Amino acid sequence: MAKFEVRILTEPEYSQWDQFVEQSVQGTVFHSSSWITPAAKMLQFDPVIIGVFDTTQIIGGCSFFRKDIFPFFKIGTNDITLTSYGGIVTENKKSNNVREYETRYHEIISLILEKIRTLNLTNVKLTNGPELVDIRTFTRNGWKETVHYSYIFPLSGPVEEHLSKKIRWSINKAGKAGIVVRQKWDKDLYWDLTLNTYSRQGKQSPFSRELLFSFLETIENTRCGEMWVAETASGQGAAAEIFIWDPHMAYRWLAASHTDYRETEAPTFLLVEVMKHLQEKGHKKFNMMAANTPQLAKFVSSFNPGLVPYYSVQKIQGIYRIPGMIRSLTTR
């Protein structure tokens, strides 16, 4: 077996990590240091990026957030508010020899898991991106897996060819109602729509206004996303979409709508226009998320996207088990 070096990266090495993430098909915008660093600061976590090196080249790694709750209870997770993925990223090494490829792949992940073990974290949870399909190294080392799903829409052909009759009907209705769609950064509008959306469900927003605005500032500063708004003929905000992207695909990060204008079909019309815009920008895939929530899945599946699994893996390494602790700490 090759002798690789594994270590926690320092900030000066983050640019090298970001280049690696951009090149790897498993890398997402959520793995980048430009997302991890401000997100950790906002939620009062410590960012951790582990790198595996073949001489000076990164060939694998793992990103997550760390928090020491008590001297005896330390967590590592990327399951934090408004951050969908993280975890493992490996090289795009091509080989016709499956055994050779898998041996190298599993060695890289084994080194990462051993490094995580040395951090003495009580509870570790990693939610990997959809392109990481082989989690056998985790399960062979006692990690427990959970399968989740995303809807991924192909943007390689005409968007209209994928749409159901229901979606086409909704588009026509929105047009007749005079709904207008345009790009617009309006944080206050989005927050108002968020409150209205969750109020309609009898719930509170899972994130604060301050946290939302901080993330939006990060997206604006790094130019990794846009906000689009659907307005009525009189200029009232009916719906809004915030999407972000990386070199591999775009993501439907957040969406909200106003109860009073839902019958105009503004949310549907807006989403279709966003998809067309993303296609014009050259994106080949659009991760529409939403597949794990029945109500949202019913809406998104009408666009006829592909259903793709992704995996969370978790390892409890200490004797302390505090139910709900990670969830309560990561959804502020």
Secondary structure, 3 states (H helix, E strand, C coil): CCCCEEEECCHHHHHHHHHHHHHCCCCCHHHCHHHHHHHHHHHCCEEEEEEEEECCEEEEEEEEEEEEEECCEEEEECCCCCCCCEEEEECCCCCCCHHHHHHHHHHHHHHHHHHHHHCCCCEEEEEECCCCCCCHHHHHCCCEEEEEEEEEEECCCCHHHHCCHHHHHHHHHHHHCCCEEEECCCHHHHHHHHHHHHHHCCCCCCCCHHHHHHHHHHHHHHCCEEEEEEECCCCCEEEEEEEEECCCCEEEEEEEECHHHHHHCHHHHHHHHHHHHHHHCCCCEEEEECCCCHHHHHHHHHHCCEEEEEEEEEEECCCCCCCCHHHHHHCC
